Amino acid sequence: MTDSIKTEKNSRGPFFDTHAHYNDSAFDDDRDEMINACREAGMAGAVNCGTDVRTSLECIALAEKYDFLYAAAGIHPEEALSYTPGEIDKIRELLKHPKVVAVGETGLDYYYEDGAPKEIQKENFIANIRLAKETAKPVIVHDREAHADTLEILKQEKVPAGGAVFHCYSGSAETAREIISHGWFFSFGGALTFKNARRALEAAAVIPMELLMLETDCPYMAPVPMRGKRNTSANIPFVAEKLAEIKGLGVDRVFEATTANALLFFKIK
Ligand code: NI
């Protein structure tokens, strides 16, 4: 374990963080300092994901400030009650911005008992997917305890290969196989390093390298040994080390492959 931590500290990328929230208030005191520190630590780029119109605009502002930051615009399932065709029209406008590379994050979240009703979440998810198809951008999918419905909607909406990523993938290896058969992507973050990550490890093992990307979901989901602290992209090497171990590859190969996949997925030149 000590050896592996030593290696982790030496791994510096470059890596691409496909799912971050640097607009979050957790970064209000030191946002610029932190973004620059992550850049120093090997972050080649990152996509900040909106959760509604307001936060999507915040992500775009960051993308305008830093050439290596990109944005996604969309309506998160936890914000599904704010979904209206009018809000979708506003997101459609934001998607015209040259640094908005995806729709998201959106999807289904059945974890909270007091969350938005399933029917409203589904309606919101479908509207976001249709925007993604209309603008030929990929969709960033948040699927929490809603694997069957999420898959069904993606299939029903005929999302093309390369058109979706399951962020912080938490399903089984069996579900992963179905997602693979559609050519959709997966991204893994800190949860892969948690003690109870058996299912995620099994899933990661069956996913081909060509469909894998790295993420933080920062400020949330800090990997072991930083668990519980505020997460940043500088912690991505801990996740890359875990993925390298699962795949039996060197960590540099994991950085290289996941970065190339991210650039391809988001059509970043
Ligand atoms: Ni997120």
py3Dmol code that shows the C-alpha trace and the ligand (Angstrom):
import py3Dmol

protein = """\
ATOM      1  CA  MET A   1       0.000   0.000   0.000  1.00  0.00           C
ATOM      2  CA  THR A   2       2.802   2.409   0.923  1.00  0.00           C
ATOM      3  CA  ASP A   3       4.519   1.611  -2.361  1.00  0.00           C
ATOM      4  CA  SER A   4       1.386   2.204  -4.343  1.00  0.00           C
ATOM      5  CA  ILE A   5       0.843   5.616  -2.701  1.00  0.00           C
ATOM      6  CA  LYS A   6       4.427   6.523  -3.538  1.00  0.00           C
ATOM      7  CA  THR A   7       3.772   5.695  -7.191  1.00  0.00           C
ATOM      8  CA  GLU A   8       0.536   7.664  -7.141  1.00  0.00           C
ATOM      9  CA  LYS A   9       2.285  10.775  -5.928  1.00  0.00           C
ATOM     10  CA  ASN A  10       4.719  10.441  -8.799  1.00  0.00           C
ATOM     11  CA  SER A  11       2.038  10.108 -11.484  1.00  0.00           C
ATOM     12  CA  ARG A  12       1.419  13.471 -13.053  1.00  0.00           C
ATOM     13  CA  GLY A  13      -0.520  12.862 -16.242  1.00  0.00           C
ATOM     14  CA  PRO A  14      -1.299  14.741 -18.396  1.00  0.00           C
ATOM     15  CA  PHE A  15      -4.877  13.698 -17.671  1.00  0.00           C
ATOM     16  CA  PHE A  16      -8.301  15.038 -18.628  1.00  0.00           C
ATOM     17  CA  ASP A  17     -11.033  15.582 -16.025  1.00  0.00           C
ATOM     18  CA  THR A  18     -14.262  14.842 -17.900  1.00  0.00           C
ATOM     19  CA  HIS A  19     -16.602  15.885 -15.081  1.00  0.00           C
ATOM     20  CA  ALA A  20     -15.919  18.734 -12.670  1.00  0.00           C
ATOM     21  CA  HIS A  21     -17.854  21.493 -10.917  1.00  0.00           C
ATOM     22  CA  TYR A  22     -15.274  24.265 -10.391  1.00  0.00           C
ATOM     23  CA  ASN A  23     -18.167  26.728 -10.349  1.00  0.00           C
ATOM     24  CA  ASP A  24     -19.288  25.190  -7.024  1.00  0.00           C
ATOM     25  CA  SER A  25     -19.281  27.471  -3.977  1.00  0.00           C
ATOM     26  CA  ALA A  26     -16.752  25.085  -2.368  1.00  0.00           C
ATOM     27  CA  PHE A  27     -14.193  26.848  -4.590  1.00  0.00           C
ATOM     28  CA  ASP A  28     -15.327  30.415  -3.893  1.00  0.00           C
ATOM     29  CA  ASP A  29     -12.317  31.248  -1.712  1.00  0.00           C
ATOM     30  CA  ASP A  30      -9.550  29.924  -3.954  1.00  0.00           C
ATOM     31  CA  ARG A  31     -11.029  29.004  -7.348  1.00  0.00           C
ATOM     32  CA  ASP A  32      -8.315  30.489  -9.564  1.00  0.00           C
ATOM     33  CA  GLU A  33      -5.512  29.301  -7.333  1.00  0.00           C
ATOM     34  CA  MET A  34      -6.969  25.768  -7.305  1.00  0.00           C
ATOM     35  CA  ILE A  35      -7.540  25.609 -11.069  1.00  0.00           C
ATOM     36  CA  ASN A  36      -3.947  26.730 -11.665  1.00  0.00           C
ATOM     37  CA  ALA A  37      -2.639  24.226  -9.093  1.00  0.00           C
ATOM     38  CA  CYS A  38      -4.504  21.408 -10.888  1.00  0.00           C
ATOM     39  CA  ARG A  39      -3.022  22.540 -14.173  1.00  0.00           C
ATOM     40  CA  GLU A  40       0.421  22.337 -12.551  1.00  0.00           C
ATOM     41  CA  ALA A  41      -0.446  18.864 -11.233  1.00  0.00           C
ATOM     42  CA  GLY A  42      -1.009  17.533 -14.742  1.00  0.00           C
ATOM     43  CA  MET A  43      -4.583  18.445 -15.676  1.00  0.00           C
ATOM     44  CA  ALA A  44      -4.565  18.903 -19.448  1.00  0.00           C
ATOM     45  CA  GLY A  45      -8.182  20.009 -19.456  1.00  0.00           C
ATOM     46  CA  ALA A  46     -11.544  19.655 -17.751  1.00  0.00           C
ATOM     47  CA  VAL A  47     -15.232  19.882 -18.525  1.00  0.00           C
ATOM     48  CA  ASN A  48     -17.311  21.717 -15.937  1.00  0.00           C
ATOM     49  CA  CYS A  49     -20.863  20.404 -15.957  1.00  0.00           C
ATOM     50  CA  GLY A  50     -23.923  22.543 -15.458  1.00  0.00           C
ATOM     51  CA  THR A  51     -26.941  21.336 -13.513  1.00  0.00           C
ATOM     52  CA  ASP A  52     -29.415  24.006 -14.663  1.00  0.00           C
ATOM     53  CA  VAL A  53     -29.338  27.228 -16.699  1.00  0.00           C
ATOM     54  CA  ARG A  54     -27.640  29.302 -13.993  1.00  0.00           C
ATOM     55  CA  THR A  55     -24.821  26.849 -13.263  1.00  0.00           C
ATOM     56  CA  SER A  56     -24.358  26.123 -16.987  1.00  0.00           C
ATOM     57  CA  LEU A  57     -23.698  29.858 -17.434  1.00  0.00           C
ATOM     58  CA  GLU A  58     -21.160  29.730 -14.584  1.00  0.00           C
ATOM     59  CA  CYS A  59     -19.380  26.837 -16.319  1.00  0.00           C
ATOM     60  CA  ILE A  60     -19.298  28.808 -19.574  1.00  0.00           C
ATOM     61  CA  ALA A  61     -17.795  31.818 -17.768  1.00  0.00           C
ATOM     62  CA  LEU A  62     -14.962  29.579 -16.501  1.00  0.00           C
ATOM     63  CA  ALA A  63     -14.437  28.196 -20.010  1.00  0.00           C
ATOM     64  CA  GLU A  64     -14.130  31.744 -21.307  1.00  0.00           C
ATOM     65  CA  LYS A  65     -11.527  32.545 -18.672  1.00  0.00           C
ATOM     66  CA  TYR A  66      -9.314  29.455 -19.119  1.00  0.00           C
ATOM     67  CA  ASP A  67      -8.447  28.033 -22.527  1.00  0.00           C
ATOM     68  CA  PHE A  68      -8.094  24.487 -21.071  1.00  0.00           C
ATOM     69  CA  LEU A  69     -11.561  24.480 -19.454  1.00  0.00           C
ATOM     70  CA  TYR A  70     -14.720  23.482 -21.326  1.00  0.00           C
ATOM     71  CA  ALA A  71     -18.372  23.461 -20.348  1.00  0.00           C
ATOM     72  CA  ALA A  72     -21.448  21.262 -20.527  1.00  0.00           C
ATOM     73  CA  ALA A  73     -24.931  22.750 -20.345  1.00  0.00           C
ATOM     74  CA  GLY A  74     -27.989  20.849 -19.222  1.00  0.00           C
ATOM     75  CA  ILE A  75     -30.548  20.113 -16.520  1.00  0.00           C
ATOM     76  CA  HIS A  76     -29.648  17.617 -13.767  1.00  0.00           C
ATOM     77  CA  PRO A  77     -32.288  15.169 -12.470  1.00  0.00           C
ATOM     78  CA  GLU A  78     -32.137  16.860  -9.047  1.00  0.00           C
ATOM     79  CA  GLU A  79     -33.135  20.087 -10.807  1.00  0.00           C
ATOM     80  CA  ALA A  80     -35.837  18.367 -12.873  1.00  0.00           C
ATOM     81  CA  LEU A  81     -38.548  20.410 -11.177  1.00  0.00           C
ATOM     82  CA  SER A  82     -37.055  23.483 -12.880  1.00  0.00           C
ATOM     83  CA  TYR A  83     -37.482  21.765 -16.255  1.00  0.00           C
ATOM     84  CA  THR A  84     -39.794  23.529 -18.706  1.00  0.00           C
ATOM     85  CA  PRO A  85     -39.647  23.787 -22.505  1.00  0.00           C
ATOM     86  CA  GLY A  86     -38.572  27.425 -21.906  1.00  0.00           C
ATOM     87  CA  GLU A  87     -35.554  26.346 -19.846  1.00  0.00           C
ATOM     88  CA  ILE A  88     -34.635  23.844 -22.560  1.00  0.00           C
ATOM     89  CA  ASP A  89     -34.748  26.701 -25.101  1.00  0.00           C
ATOM     90  CA  LYS A  90     -32.254  28.591 -22.910  1.00  0.00           C
ATOM     91  CA  ILE A  91     -29.946  25.548 -22.793  1.00  0.00           C
ATOM     92  CA  ARG A  92     -30.265  25.281 -26.591  1.00  0.00           C
ATOM     93  CA  GLU A  93     -28.905  28.843 -26.876  1.00  0.00           C
ATOM     94  CA  LEU A  94     -25.990  28.011 -24.530  1.00  0.00           C
ATOM     95  CA  LEU A  95     -25.064  25.026 -26.703  1.00  0.00           C
ATOM     96  CA  LYS A  96     -24.137  27.448 -29.485  1.00  0.00           C
ATOM     97  CA  HIS A  97     -21.157  28.647 -27.435  1.00  0.00           C
ATOM     98  CA  PRO A  98     -17.925  27.276 -28.990  1.00  0.00           C
ATOM     99  CA  LYS A  99     -16.645  25.921 -25.663  1.00  0.00           C
ATOM    100  CA  VAL A 100     -19.810  24.045 -24.737  1.00  0.00           C
ATOM    101  CA  VAL A 101     -18.842  20.508 -25.709  1.00  0.00           C
ATOM    102  CA  ALA A 102     -21.716  18.443 -24.279  1.00  0.00           C
ATOM    103  CA  VAL A 103     -25.231  18.426 -22.882  1.00  0.00           C
ATOM    104  CA  GLY A 104     -25.293  17.709 -19.167  1.00  0.00           C
ATOM    105  CA  GLU A 105     -25.281  16.698 -16.693  1.00  0.00           C
ATOM    106  CA  THR A 106     -28.680  15.115 -16.999  1.00  0.00           C
ATOM    107  CA  GLY A 107     -30.238  11.725 -16.376  1.00  0.00           C
ATOM    108  CA  LEU A 108     -32.226   9.988 -13.665  1.00  0.00           C
ATOM    109  CA  ASP A 109     -31.685   9.882  -9.910  1.00  0.00           C
ATOM    110  CA  TYR A 110     -33.971   7.600  -7.913  1.00  0.00           C
ATOM    111  CA  TYR A 111     -31.836   7.732  -4.760  1.00  0.00           C
ATOM    112  CA  TYR A 112     -33.727  10.488  -2.948  1.00  0.00           C
ATOM    113  CA  GLU A 113     -37.222   9.646  -1.763  1.00  0.00           C
ATOM    114  CA  ASP A 114     -38.152  13.317  -1.949  1.00  0.00           C
ATOM    115  CA  GLY A 115     -36.526  13.788  -5.382  1.00  0.00           C
ATOM    116  CA  ALA A 116     -38.462  15.011  -8.415  1.00  0.00           C
ATOM    117  CA  PRO A 117     -41.175  12.552  -9.528  1.00  0.00           C
ATOM    118  CA  LYS A 118     -39.854   9.909 -11.929  1.00  0.00           C
ATOM    119  CA  GLU A 119     -42.119  11.017 -14.766  1.00  0.00           C
ATOM    120  CA  ILE A 120     -40.783  14.582 -14.585  1.00  0.00           C
ATOM    121  CA  GLN A 121     -37.183  13.329 -14.418  1.00  0.00           C
ATOM    122  CA  LYS A 122     -37.783  11.202 -17.503  1.00  0.00           C
ATOM    123  CA  GLU A 123     -39.345  14.089 -19.393  1.00  0.00           C
ATOM    124  CA  ASN A 124     -36.353  16.299 -18.508  1.00  0.00           C
ATOM    125  CA  PHE A 125     -33.854  13.583 -19.472  1.00  0.00           C
ATOM    126  CA  ILE A 126     -35.535  13.001 -22.840  1.00  0.00           C
ATOM    127  CA  ALA A 127     -35.635  16.751 -23.600  1.00  0.00           C
ATOM    128  CA  ASN A 128     -31.892  17.011 -22.816  1.00  0.00           C
ATOM    129  CA  ILE A 129     -31.088  13.978 -24.991  1.00  0.00           C
ATOM    130  CA  ARG A 130     -33.047  15.437 -27.896  1.00  0.00           C
ATOM    131  CA  LEU A 131     -31.064  18.677 -27.589  1.00  0.00           C
ATOM    132  CA  ALA A 132     -27.859  16.664 -27.688  1.00  0.00           C
ATOM    133  CA  LYS A 133     -28.968  14.844 -30.833  1.00  0.00           C
ATOM    134  CA  GLU A 134     -30.152  18.063 -32.453  1.00  0.00           C
ATOM    135  CA  THR A 135     -26.774  19.738 -31.832  1.00  0.00           C
ATOM    136  CA  ALA A 136     -24.664  16.591 -32.478  1.00  0.00           C
ATOM    137  CA  LYS A 137     -23.105  16.839 -29.011  1.00  0.00           C
ATOM    138  CA  PRO A 138     -22.660  13.990 -26.553  1.00  0.00           C
ATOM    139  CA  VAL A 139     -24.765  13.755 -23.407  1.00  0.00           C
ATOM    140  CA  ILE A 140     -23.299  13.406 -19.897  1.00  0.00           C
ATOM    141  CA  VAL A 141     -25.487  10.928 -18.054  1.00  0.00           C
ATOM    142  CA  HIS A 142     -26.067  10.919 -14.305  1.00  0.00           C
ATOM    143  CA  ASP A 143     -27.648   7.547 -13.447  1.00  0.00           C
ATOM    144  CA  ARG A 144     -28.145   6.849  -9.769  1.00  0.00           C
ATOM    145  CA  GLU A 145     -30.167   3.778  -8.871  1.00  0.00           C
ATOM    146  CA  ALA A 146     -32.033   4.150 -12.154  1.00  0.00           C
ATOM    147  CA  HIS A 147     -30.034   1.857 -14.468  1.00  0.00           C
ATOM    148  CA  ALA A 148     -32.974   0.151 -16.222  1.00  0.00           C
ATOM    149  CA  ASP A 149     -34.921   3.332 -17.010  1.00  0.00           C
ATOM    150  CA  THR A 150     -31.757   5.210 -18.028  1.00  0.00           C
ATOM    151  CA  LEU A 151     -30.805   2.517 -20.525  1.00  0.00           C
ATOM    152  CA  GLU A 152     -34.325   2.220 -21.838  1.00  0.00           C
ATOM    153  CA  ILE A 153     -34.543   5.948 -22.558  1.00  0.00           C
ATOM    154  CA  LEU A 154     -31.120   6.089 -24.241  1.00  0.00           C
ATOM    155  CA  LYS A 155     -32.143   3.168 -26.451  1.00  0.00           C
ATOM    156  CA  GLN A 156     -35.586   4.535 -27.190  1.00  0.00           C
ATOM    157  CA  GLU A 157     -34.055   7.910 -28.161  1.00  0.00           C
ATOM    158  CA  LYS A 158     -31.539   6.076 -30.372  1.00  0.00           C
ATOM    159  CA  VAL A 159     -28.491   7.821 -28.925  1.00  0.00           C
ATOM    160  CA  PRO A 160     -25.632   6.966 -31.295  1.00  0.00           C
ATOM    161  CA  ALA A 161     -22.343   5.273 -30.413  1.00  0.00           C
ATOM    162  CA  GLY A 162     -20.074   7.854 -28.797  1.00  0.00           C
ATOM    163  CA  GLY A 163     -23.129   9.954 -27.963  1.00  0.00           C
ATOM    164  CA  ALA A 164     -23.307   9.339 -24.215  1.00  0.00           C
ATOM    165  CA  VAL A 165     -21.081   8.873 -21.183  1.00  0.00           C
ATOM    166  CA  PHE A 166     -22.190   7.261 -17.935  1.00  0.00           C
ATOM    167  CA  HIS A 167     -20.468   9.480 -15.390  1.00  0.00           C
ATOM    168  CA  CYS A 168     -19.311   7.921 -12.107  1.00  0.00           C
ATOM    169  CA  TYR A 169     -20.570   4.586 -13.424  1.00  0.00           C
ATOM    170  CA  SER A 170     -22.150   2.580 -10.618  1.00  0.00           C
ATOM    171  CA  GLY A 171     -23.944  -0.240 -12.436  1.00  0.00           C
ATOM    172  CA  SER A 172     -23.026  -3.902 -12.724  1.00  0.00           C
ATOM    173  CA  ALA A 173     -20.631  -5.548 -15.167  1.00  0.00           C
ATOM    174  CA  GLU A 174     -23.687  -7.047 -16.881  1.00  0.00           C
ATOM    175  CA  THR A 175     -25.269  -3.620 -17.462  1.00  0.00           C
ATOM    176  CA  ALA A 176     -21.856  -2.339 -18.552  1.00  0.00           C
ATOM    177  CA  ARG A 177     -21.799  -4.996 -21.289  1.00  0.00           C
ATOM    178  CA  GLU A 178     -25.078  -3.696 -22.633  1.00  0.00           C
ATOM    179  CA  ILE A 179     -23.798  -0.102 -22.584  1.00  0.00           C
ATOM    180  CA  ILE A 180     -20.625  -1.258 -24.361  1.00  0.00           C
ATOM    181  CA  SER A 181     -22.715  -2.905 -27.080  1.00  0.00           C
ATOM    182  CA  HIS A 182     -24.165   0.540 -27.882  1.00  0.00           C
ATOM    183  CA  GLY A 183     -20.720   2.165 -27.994  1.00  0.00           C
ATOM    184  CA  TRP A 184     -21.459   4.527 -25.108  1.00  0.00           C
ATOM    185  CA  PHE A 185     -18.666   5.693 -22.796  1.00  0.00           C
ATOM    186  CA  PHE A 186     -17.978   5.397 -19.068  1.00  0.00           C
ATOM    187  CA  SER A 187     -16.105   7.674 -16.713  1.00  0.00           C
ATOM    188  CA  PHE A 188     -14.771   6.717 -13.320  1.00  0.00           C
ATOM    189  CA  GLY A 189     -13.772   8.905 -10.411  1.00  0.00           C
ATOM    190  CA  GLY A 190     -13.018   8.632  -6.696  1.00  0.00           C
ATOM    191  CA  ALA A 191     -15.683   5.993  -6.028  1.00  0.00           C
ATOM    192  CA  LEU A 192     -13.475   3.454  -7.809  1.00  0.00           C
ATOM    193  CA  THR A 193     -11.005   3.673  -4.905  1.00  0.00           C
ATOM    194  CA  PHE A 194     -13.581   3.241  -2.128  1.00  0.00           C
ATOM    195  CA  LYS A 195     -13.540   0.099   0.023  1.00  0.00           C
ATOM    196  CA  ASN A 196     -17.059  -0.863  -1.110  1.00  0.00           C
ATOM    197  CA  ALA A 197     -16.219  -0.444  -4.815  1.00  0.00           C
ATOM    198  CA  ARG A 198     -16.388  -4.156  -5.705  1.00  0.00           C
ATOM    199  CA  ARG A 199     -19.158  -3.676  -8.266  1.00  0.00           C
ATOM    200  CA  ALA A 200     -17.426  -0.711  -9.924  1.00  0.00           C
ATOM    201  CA  LEU A 201     -14.163  -2.692 -10.070  1.00  0.00           C
ATOM    202  CA  GLU A 202     -15.924  -5.616 -11.739  1.00  0.00           C
ATOM    203  CA  ALA A 203     -17.536  -3.271 -14.234  1.00  0.00           C
ATOM    204  CA  ALA A 204     -14.281  -1.434 -14.999  1.00  0.00           C
ATOM    205  CA  ALA A 205     -12.636  -4.791 -15.663  1.00  0.00           C
ATOM    206  CA  VAL A 206     -14.995  -5.621 -18.547  1.00  0.00           C
ATOM    207  CA  ILE A 207     -14.984  -2.173 -20.200  1.00  0.00           C
ATOM    208  CA  PRO A 208     -12.546  -1.800 -23.106  1.00  0.00           C
ATOM    209  CA  MET A 209      -9.960   0.990 -22.678  1.00  0.00           C
ATOM    210  CA  GLU A 210     -11.429   2.692 -25.763  1.00  0.00           C
ATOM    211  CA  LEU A 211     -14.594   3.550 -23.821  1.00  0.00           C
ATOM    212  CA  LEU A 212     -13.028   4.716 -20.544  1.00  0.00           C
ATOM    213  CA  MET A 213     -12.444   8.222 -19.238  1.00  0.00           C
ATOM    214  CA  LEU A 214     -11.436   9.772 -15.901  1.00  0.00           C
ATOM    215  CA  GLU A 215     -13.349  12.321 -13.835  1.00  0.00           C
ATOM    216  CA  THR A 216     -13.546  13.906 -10.394  1.00  0.00           C
ATOM    217  CA  ASP A 217     -17.112  15.224  -9.905  1.00  0.00           C
ATOM    218  CA  CYS A 218     -15.212  17.703  -7.715  1.00  0.00           C
ATOM    219  CA  PRO A 219     -15.734  19.110  -5.126  1.00  0.00           C
ATOM    220  CA  TYR A 220     -17.398  15.741  -4.371  1.00  0.00           C
ATOM    221  CA  MET A 221     -16.167  12.129  -4.423  1.00  0.00           C
ATOM    222  CA  ALA A 222     -12.516  12.569  -3.398  1.00  0.00           C
ATOM    223  CA  PRO A 223     -10.641   9.271  -3.845  1.00  0.00           C
ATOM    224  CA  VAL A 224      -8.912   7.322  -1.097  1.00  0.00           C
ATOM    225  CA  PRO A 225      -6.644   8.527   0.601  1.00  0.00           C
ATOM    226  CA  MET A 226      -8.306  11.960   0.304  1.00  0.00           C
ATOM    227  CA  ARG A 227     -11.818  10.653   0.939  1.00  0.00           C
ATOM    228  CA  GLY A 228     -14.067  13.130   2.749  1.00  0.00           C
ATOM    229  CA  LYS A 229     -11.964  16.130   1.740  1.00  0.00           C
ATOM    230  CA  ARG A 230     -12.755  18.612  -0.985  1.00  0.00           C
ATOM    231  CA  ASN A 231     -11.912  16.941  -4.271  1.00  0.00           C
ATOM    232  CA  THR A 232      -9.899  18.521  -7.115  1.00  0.00           C
ATOM    233  CA  SER A 233      -8.483  17.277 -10.418  1.00  0.00           C
ATOM    234  CA  ALA A 234      -5.080  16.948  -8.748  1.00  0.00           C
ATOM    235  CA  ASN A 235      -6.458  13.742  -7.160  1.00  0.00           C
ATOM    236  CA  ILE A 236      -7.110  12.065 -10.525  1.00  0.00           C
ATOM    237  CA  PRO A 237      -3.816  10.110 -10.392  1.00  0.00           C
ATOM    238  CA  PHE A 238      -5.238   8.084  -7.465  1.00  0.00           C
ATOM    239  CA  VAL A 239      -8.097   6.960  -9.720  1.00  0.00           C
ATOM    240  CA  ALA A 240      -5.781   6.380 -12.677  1.00  0.00           C
ATOM    241  CA  GLU A 241      -3.567   4.164 -10.501  1.00  0.00           C
ATOM    242  CA  LYS A 242      -6.601   2.067  -9.515  1.00  0.00           C
ATOM    243  CA  LEU A 243      -7.709   1.736 -13.127  1.00  0.00           C
ATOM    244  CA  ALA A 244      -4.163   0.810 -14.162  1.00  0.00           C
ATOM    245  CA  GLU A 245      -4.178  -1.938 -11.518  1.00  0.00           C
ATOM    246  CA  ILE A 246      -7.538  -3.310 -12.738  1.00  0.00           C
ATOM    247  CA  LYS A 247      -6.399  -3.256 -16.368  1.00  0.00           C
ATOM    248  CA  GLY A 248      -2.892  -4.527 -15.721  1.00  0.00           C
ATOM    249  CA  LEU A 249      -1.474  -1.497 -17.506  1.00  0.00           C
ATOM    250  CA  GLY A 250       1.049   1.172 -16.622  1.00  0.00           C
ATOM    251  CA  VAL A 251      -0.507   4.368 -15.266  1.00  0.00           C
ATOM    252  CA  ASP A 252       0.999   6.374 -18.133  1.00  0.00           C
ATOM    253  CA  ARG A 253      -0.932   4.227 -20.594  1.00  0.00           C
ATOM    254  CA  VAL A 254      -4.128   4.943 -18.635  1.00  0.00           C
ATOM    255  CA  PHE A 255      -3.456   8.703 -18.707  1.00  0.00           C
ATOM    256  CA  GLU A 256      -2.691   8.563 -22.421  1.00  0.00           C
ATOM    257  CA  ALA A 257      -5.711   6.455 -23.431  1.00  0.00           C
ATOM    258  CA  THR A 258      -8.286   8.253 -21.255  1.00  0.00           C
ATOM    259  CA  THR A 259      -7.066  11.687 -22.382  1.00  0.00           C
ATOM    260  CA  ALA A 260      -7.244  10.668 -26.048  1.00  0.00           C
ATOM    261  CA  ASN A 261     -10.748   9.245 -25.458  1.00  0.00           C
ATOM    262  CA  ALA A 262     -11.900  12.488 -23.807  1.00  0.00           C
ATOM    263  CA  LEU A 263     -10.648  14.651 -26.691  1.00  0.00           C
ATOM    264  CA  LEU A 264     -12.367  12.359 -29.171  1.00  0.00           C
ATOM    265  CA  PHE A 265     -15.602  12.119 -27.163  1.00  0.00           C
ATOM    266  CA  PHE A 266     -15.942  15.897 -26.708  1.00  0.00           C
ATOM    267  CA  LYS A 267     -14.578  16.620 -30.211  1.00  0.00           C
ATOM    268  CA  ILE A 268     -11.873  18.877 -28.779  1.00  0.00           C
ATOM    269  CA  LYS A 269      -9.073  19.679 -31.217  1.00  0.00           C
TER     270      LYS A 269
END
"""
ligand_1 = """\
1
NI
Ni -21.588 16.027 -11.223
"""
view = py3Dmol.view(width=600, height=400)
view.addModel(protein, "pdb")
view.setStyle({"model": 0}, {"cartoon": {"style": "trace"}})
view.addModel(ligand_1, "xyz")
view.setStyle({"model": 1}, {"stick": {}})
view.zoomTo()
view.show()
